[in-house]
Amino acid sequence: MNLDSAQPINPDRLPPKVLKRILRDPTLMEKLSDRVYELLRDDLQRQRERNYGYGRRF
């Protein structure tokens, strides 16, 4: 499993063995947390860009 991929990860489709491994391994948990943070940050940036100027008259 590659946490760096751009593909969304659906936890329901991950085998329980993989989920347990992530929960037990601090390095994997950190990578997962970093990836979630990165995706949220990028999403907020896109929202700001989309909404820039919304409601402005001039």
N, C-alpha and C positions, 0 to 999 in steps of 0.2 A: 504494500500500500504506500502510495506516494502522497504525502501531505502537501507537497508543493504544487500539485496539479491544479488547474483552474476548474476542474470538474467539481460540482457540488457533491458533498458527501451526505448521504442519507443514512443516519445511524441505524434505521430499521433494516437496512440491507447489509450492514456489516455483521460478520460472524461474531458471536459472543466471545470467542477466543481472542479476536483482535481488540475488541473493546476492553476486555480484562487486561490485555497486555498494555494498552495505552494507559489505563488507570494505575497500573502497578509501576510503570516506568516513568520516572520524573522527566527524563529527557524527551520522551514522546509526548508527554502531557504538556511540556513547555512548547514544543513545536506546534502542537495542536492549538494551544492558547495563542501563540504568536500568529498563527494563520487566521484564527477567528478574529483577532484584533485587526489584522491587516484587511480582512474582508469588510469588517464594519467601518473602518476608517475610509476605505475606498468608496463604500456605499454612501457615507456621509458627504464625501467630497463630490460625488456625482449629484447628490440631492442639492447641494449648495449651488453647483454649476447650473442645474436645471432651473432652480428657483431664483437665480440671480436676476435682478431687475423685475421680478414679478411684482406688479402693483405700482411700479415706478411710472411717473408721468413724463419725466424729463430725463 
